[in-house]
Amino acid sequence: MAEKLTRTYKHDENTLYSRAKKELETKLNEKLASLNPKFDWNESTKKGNFDIKGVKGVVVISGSTLTIELDIPFLLKAFKGKIVEQIERSMDNIE
């Protein structure tokens, strides 16, 4: 079952998308560089996919809401707290 993280911001959709994209890529690359994170962003749909050593996620921006859905494999469930914490910190820095 996927973990769902949602935040609402005061930014418009385009600003939120560019801030989210920059913050998530920067912070996750800094903290998880050794895991070689991969990102695939779609400018027209304001949606992004990422894969960090088997932890797959989707970033969806709709209006002023940013939602991240994570699919954490069973073998990584022990690290779920750390994974979610890093992503939530990045989301909190978007303001």
Backbone as CSV, one residue per row, in Angstrom:
resi,resn,N_x,N_y,N_z,CA_x,CA_y,CA_z,C_x,C_y,C_z
1,MET,0.842,-1.186,0.000,0.000,0.000,0.000,0.885,1.247,0.000
2,ALA,0.525,2.235,-0.765,1.326,3.441,-0.903,1.108,4.396,0.264
3,GLU,2.178,5.056,0.639,2.142,6.106,1.658,1.818,7.401,0.927
4,LYS,0.887,8.198,1.449,0.472,9.418,0.773,0.787,10.617,1.659
5,LEU,1.554,11.566,1.134,1.908,12.793,1.832,1.300,13.950,1.064
6,THR,0.572,14.830,1.745,-0.092,15.944,1.067,0.173,17.244,1.808
7,ARG,0.445,18.303,1.067,0.601,19.636,1.636,-0.147,20.628,0.755
8,THR,-0.675,21.683,1.352,-1.309,22.759,0.604,-0.470,24.016,0.798
9,TYR,-0.250,24.746,-0.287,0.602,25.928,-0.264,-0.151,27.141,-0.798
10,LYS,0.426,28.310,-0.582,-0.192,29.547,-1.050,0.228,29.911,-2.473
11,HIS,1.086,29.125,-3.059,1.583,29.408,-4.404,0.587,28.969,-5.477
12,ASP,0.699,29.594,-6.646,-0.085,29.106,-7.778,0.575,27.833,-8.305
13,GLU,-0.127,27.141,-9.151,0.315,25.836,-9.639,1.690,25.864,-10.290
14,ASN,1.963,26.858,-11.141,3.246,26.909,-11.847,4.403,27.186,-10.897
15,THR,4.211,28.125,-9.970,5.257,28.437,-8.996,5.496,27.250,-8.078
16,LEU,4.420,26.638,-7.616,4.540,25.479,-6.736,5.296,24.354,-7.433
17,TYR,4.975,24.112,-8.684,5.641,23.048,-9.437,7.142,23.312,-9.522
18,SER,7.540,24.532,-9.893,8.965,24.808,-10.048,9.688,24.755,-8.705
19,ARG,9.059,25.251,-7.633,9.681,25.181,-6.306,9.786,23.739,-5.820
20,ALA,8.725,22.974,-6.005,8.719,21.586,-5.558,9.778,20.783,-6.310
21,LYS,9.823,20.975,-7.607,10.785,20.258,-8.439,12.208,20.546,-7.963
22,LYS,12.516,21.819,-7.777,13.858,22.215,-7.351,14.177,21.682,-5.955
23,GLU,13.270,21.874,-5.009,13.518,21.468,-3.630,13.674,19.951,-3.497
24,LEU,12.771,19.215,-4.095,12.839,17.756,-3.987,14.102,17.201,-4.636
25,GLU,14.419,17.688,-5.823,15.623,17.192,-6.494,16.879,17.567,-5.709
26,THR,16.963,18.816,-5.267,18.150,19.276,-4.553,18.343,18.520,-3.246
27,LYS,17.325,18.499,-2.421,17.458,17.880,-1.104,17.641,16.365,-1.183
28,LEU,16.867,15.731,-2.036,16.999,14.279,-2.133,18.336,13.885,-2.747
29,ASN,18.832,14.691,-3.685,20.154,14.406,-4.255,21.245,14.623,-3.215
30,GLU,21.098,15.667,-2.372,22.083,15.913,-1.318,22.091,14.777,-0.306
31,LYS,20.929,14.422,0.186,20.816,13.438,1.262,20.975,12.001,0.777
32,LEU,20.563,11.743,-0.459,20.530,10.373,-0.951,21.367,10.158,-2.204
33,ALA,22.392,10.981,-2.377,23.210,10.917,-3.597,23.775,9.525,-3.839
34,SER,24.162,8.843,-2.778,24.756,7.516,-2.946,23.751,6.488,-3.470
35,LEU,22.455,6.813,-3.372,21.416,5.907,-3.871,21.021,6.211,-5.313
36,ASN,21.653,7.234,-5.908,21.429,7.592,-7.306,19.946,7.806,-7.646
37,PRO,19.306,8.813,-7.008,17.884,9.054,-7.287,17.657,9.463,-8.740
38,LYS,16.543,9.013,-9.293,16.177,9.353,-10.678,14.828,10.076,-10.661
39,PHE,14.741,11.148,-11.429,13.524,11.942,-11.516,13.090,12.072,-12.965
40,ASP,11.803,12.088,-13.179,11.225,12.293,-14.511,10.041,13.242,-14.335
41,TRP,10.192,14.472,-14.812,9.161,15.497,-14.623,8.431,15.780,-15.925
42,ASN,7.142,16.019,-15.836,6.329,16.365,-16.999,5.788,17.769,-16.785
43,GLU,6.352,18.722,-17.500,5.987,20.132,-17.336,4.506,20.392,-17.634
44,SER,3.963,19.724,-18.627,2.581,20.015,-19.031,1.540,19.491,-18.046
45,THR,1.836,18.368,-17.389,0.854,17.805,-16.451,1.158,18.164,-15.000
46,LYS,2.299,18.814,-14.760,2.737,19.169,-13.396,2.840,17.918,-12.527
47,LYS,3.426,16.890,-13.109,3.541,15.612,-12.422,4.974,15.110,-12.567
48,GLY,5.458,14.466,-11.532,6.802,13.917,-11.578,6.840,12.519,-11.001
49,ASN,7.735,11.730,-11.527,7.969,10.381,-11.016,9.406,10.310,-10.538
50,PHE,9.628,9.558,-9.473,10.989,9.348,-9.031,11.174,7.915,-8.565
51,ASP,12.434,7.498,-8.592,12.803,6.160,-8.155,14.126,6.288,-7.409
52,ILE,14.113,5.862,-6.147,15.313,5.914,-5.328,15.537,4.512,-4.775
53,LYS,16.345,3.744,-5.491,16.665,2.366,-5.095,15.432,1.545,-4.737
54,GLY,14.452,1.565,-5.608,13.266,0.749,-5.396,12.113,1.458,-4.719
55,VAL,12.372,2.616,-4.089,11.278,3.422,-3.536,10.791,4.294,-4.671
56,LYS,9.603,3.980,-5.146,9.050,4.724,-6.278,8.022,5.717,-5.760
57,GLY,7.963,6.848,-6.427,7.019,7.860,-5.996,6.482,8.670,-7.153
58,VAL,5.346,9.284,-6.901,4.712,10.175,-7.872,4.431,11.489,-7.155
59,VAL,4.829,12.591,-7.773,4.548,13.921,-7.270,3.459,14.498,-8.163
60,VAL,2.348,14.916,-7.553,1.243,15.484,-8.320,0.936,16.862,-7.758
61,ILE,0.871,17.857,-8.644,0.528,19.209,-8.236,-0.763,19.596,-8.929
62,SER,-1.729,19.974,-8.105,-3.030,20.380,-8.610,-3.440,21.629,-7.843
63,GLY,-3.490,22.748,-8.549,-3.795,24.009,-7.876,-2.687,24.318,-6.886
64,SER,-3.038,24.505,-5.620,-2.035,24.812,-4.601,-1.718,23.599,-3.725
65,THR,-2.070,22.408,-4.204,-1.845,21.190,-3.427,-0.758,20.337,-4.064
66,LEU,0.166,19.911,-3.240,1.240,19.026,-3.664,1.034,17.701,-2.938
67,THR,0.951,16.628,-3.697,0.776,15.301,-3.121,1.899,14.405,-3.614
68,ILE,2.474,13.663,-2.687,3.486,12.682,-3.041,2.974,11.324,-2.587
69,GLU,2.970,10.395,-3.503,2.596,9.022,-3.179,3.838,8.163,-3.294
70,LEU,4.135,7.429,-2.225,5.321,6.573,-2.186,4.927,5.116,-2.203
71,ASP,5.668,4.340,-2.935,5.512,2.896,-2.911,6.813,2.339,-2.343
72,ILE,6.760,1.923,-1.087,7.947,1.437,-0.408,7.912,-0.095,-0.394
73,PRO,8.902,-0.730,-1.026,8.923,-2.193,-1.067,9.008,-2.794,0.343
74,PHE,8.518,-3.995,0.475,8.490,-4.681,1.760,9.863,-4.700,2.434
75,LEU,10.908,-4.966,1.669,12.249,-5.070,2.246,12.772,-3.748,2.800
76,LEU,12.157,-2.635,2.400,12.595,-1.324,2.890,11.640,-0.736,3.926
77,LYS,10.632,-1.484,4.323,9.651,-0.978,5.295,10.320,-0.531,6.595
78,ALA,11.420,-1.156,6.982,12.118,-0.771,8.209,12.659,0.655,8.129
79,PHE,12.887,1.144,6.906,13.417,2.489,6.706,12.327,3.501,6.366
80,LYS,11.083,3.089,6.409,9.958,3.944,6.014,9.977,5.283,6.751
81,GLY,10.199,5.268,8.048,10.207,6.505,8.829,11.232,7.501,8.323
82,LYS,12.445,7.028,8.060,13.514,7.903,7.558,13.197,8.436,6.166
83,ILE,12.658,7.570,5.324,12.319,7.973,3.958,11.251,9.057,3.983
84,VAL,10.197,8.821,4.732,9.095,9.781,4.819,9.583,11.092,5.455
85,GLU,10.421,10.992,6.479,10.951,12.182,7.153,11.722,13.078,6.185
86,GLN,12.593,12.491,5.357,13.373,13.279,4.403,12.471,13.968,3.382
87,ILE,11.478,13.260,2.895,10.586,13.841,1.896,9.713,14.923,2.530
88,GLU,9.219,14.687,3.737,8.409,15.706,4.417,9.221,16.963,4.698
89,ARG,10.487,16.808,5.086,11.333,17.973,5.308,11.484,18.792,4.029
90,SER,11.679,18.105,2.923,11.791,18.797,1.637,10.501,19.519,1.305
91,MET,9.371,18.875,1.566,8.075,19.501,1.290,7.879,20.740,2.169
92,ASP,8.311,20.664,3.430,8.155,21.793,4.344,8.989,22.987,3.924
93,ASN,10.083,22.753,3.206,10.977,23.845,2.774,10.502,24.540,1.501
94,ILE,9.432,24.103,0.913,8.964,24.677,-0.350,8.396,26.084,-0.147
95,GLU,7.778,26.354,0.999,7.226,27.690,1.272,8.286,28.695,1.060
